[in-house]
Amino acid sequence: EWTFYFLSSVQFNFTISEFFIKVENFILKNDCYITSYKKDSIFKNTMKYAVNSKSRKDLPFLQGCRHAKMTDSTYYRLQNTFGIEQNVLDKIRDKNLTLVRTSDINRRKTLIFVLENVGLSLNN
């Protein structure tokens, strides 16, 4: 749905090649803004709240899997905040696993890495 909206709005105003030329020019003309989770004060303050809260529900990084039943609230949170597809979450649930999240950027892992460590993959 979004792709159709995007393409139709781009094609309505100008061609796709013109769009990419404008994007390229914008990138080349503007200074690069480099950020780091380790130095970002807003992120660090947000993580202090997340780590100190009793629920610890909003931890932003994946760390691994553990053997435990994935609750419905965790299932939907992972689907909505991490964008993990239902079929992938179902595979994890079927193995009686849940995903472990962390606020520590140094302990974060990719979803592919986490799944491979428990014998699962994103593909069938």
C-alpha positions as CSV (number, residue, x, y, z in Angstrom):
1,E,0.0,0.0,0.0
2,W,2.7,2.5,1.0
3,T,4.8,1.6,-2.2
4,F,1.8,2.4,-4.4
5,Y,1.2,5.7,-2.6
6,F,4.8,6.6,-2.8
7,L,5.2,5.8,-6.5
8,S,2.0,7.5,-7.5
9,S,2.9,10.7,-5.6
10,V,6.4,10.6,-7.2
11,Q,5.0,10.0,-10.6
12,F,2.4,12.7,-10.2
13,N,4.9,15.5,-9.4
14,F,7.9,14.3,-11.4
15,T,9.5,11.2,-12.8
16,I,11.3,8.7,-10.6
17,S,14.7,9.6,-12.1
18,E,14.0,13.2,-11.2
19,F,13.2,12.1,-7.7
20,F,16.4,10.3,-7.3
21,I,18.4,13.2,-8.7
22,K,16.8,15.4,-6.1
23,V,17.5,12.9,-3.4
24,E,21.2,12.7,-4.5
25,N,21.5,16.4,-4.7
26,F,20.1,16.8,-1.2
27,I,22.5,14.2,0.2
28,L,25.5,15.8,-1.5
29,K,24.6,19.4,-0.5
30,N,23.9,18.7,3.2
31,D,26.3,17.9,6.0
32,C,26.3,14.3,7.2
33,Y,25.0,14.0,10.7
34,I,26.8,11.1,12.5
35,T,25.2,9.7,15.6
36,S,26.0,7.1,18.1
37,Y,23.8,5.3,20.6
38,K,26.6,5.5,23.1
39,K,26.7,9.3,22.8
40,D,23.1,10.1,22.2
41,S,21.8,11.7,25.5
42,I,18.1,11.3,24.6
43,F,18.6,7.6,23.9
44,K,20.7,7.1,27.0
45,N,18.1,8.9,29.2
46,T,15.3,6.9,27.6
47,M,17.2,3.7,28.3
48,K,17.7,4.7,32.0
49,Y,13.9,4.8,32.2
50,A,13.4,1.5,30.4
51,V,16.0,-0.3,32.5
52,N,14.6,1.0,35.7
53,S,11.0,0.5,35.0
54,K,9.4,-2.6,36.5
55,S,8.0,-3.9,33.3
56,R,11.2,-3.6,31.1
57,K,8.9,-4.0,28.1
58,D,10.5,-1.4,25.8
59,L,14.0,-2.6,25.5
60,P,15.2,-1.8,21.9
61,F,17.7,-4.5,21.0
62,L,17.5,-8.2,20.5
63,Q,20.0,-10.2,22.6
64,G,19.0,-13.9,22.1
65,C,16.5,-16.6,22.8
66,R,15.6,-18.4,25.9
67,H,13.4,-21.4,26.6
68,A,10.1,-20.0,27.9
69,K,6.6,-19.6,26.6
70,M,6.3,-16.3,24.7
71,T,3.4,-14.4,26.1
72,D,0.8,-12.8,23.8
73,S,1.9,-9.3,24.9
74,T,5.5,-10.1,24.0
75,Y,4.4,-11.6,20.7
76,Y,2.4,-8.5,19.7
77,R,5.1,-6.1,20.9
78,L,7.8,-7.9,18.9
79,Q,5.5,-7.8,15.9
80,N,4.7,-4.1,16.2
81,T,8.0,-2.6,17.5
82,F,10.5,-4.9,15.8
83,G,8.5,-5.6,12.7
84,I,9.0,-9.3,13.0
85,E,6.6,-11.2,10.8
86,Q,3.9,-13.5,12.3
87,N,5.3,-16.6,10.7
88,V,8.7,-16.0,12.2
89,L,7.2,-15.4,15.7
90,D,5.1,-18.6,15.3
91,K,8.3,-20.6,14.5
92,I,9.9,-19.2,17.7
93,R,6.8,-20.0,19.7
94,D,6.5,-23.5,18.3
95,K,10.0,-24.3,19.8
96,N,8.8,-22.9,23.2
97,L,11.2,-20.0,22.9
98,T,11.0,-16.3,23.5
99,L,13.2,-13.5,22.3
100,V,15.3,-11.8,24.9
101,R,15.7,-8.0,24.6
102,T,18.3,-5.7,26.0
103,S,19.1,-2.0,26.4
104,D,22.8,-2.6,26.1
105,I,23.9,-1.9,22.5
106,N,27.1,-3.9,23.0
107,R,25.0,-7.1,23.6
108,R,22.6,-6.6,20.6
109,K,22.3,-9.3,17.9
110,T,20.6,-9.4,14.6
111,L,17.4,-11.4,14.3
112,I,19.1,-13.7,11.8
113,F,22.0,-14.4,14.2
114,V,19.6,-15.1,17.1
115,L,17.5,-17.5,15.0
116,E,20.5,-19.3,13.6
117,N,21.7,-20.0,17.1
118,V,18.5,-22.0,17.9
119,G,18.3,-23.7,14.5
120,L,15.7,-21.4,12.9
121,S,15.8,-19.1,9.9
122,L,13.7,-16.3,8.4
123,N,13.1,-18.5,5.3
124,N,10.9,-21.6,5.4
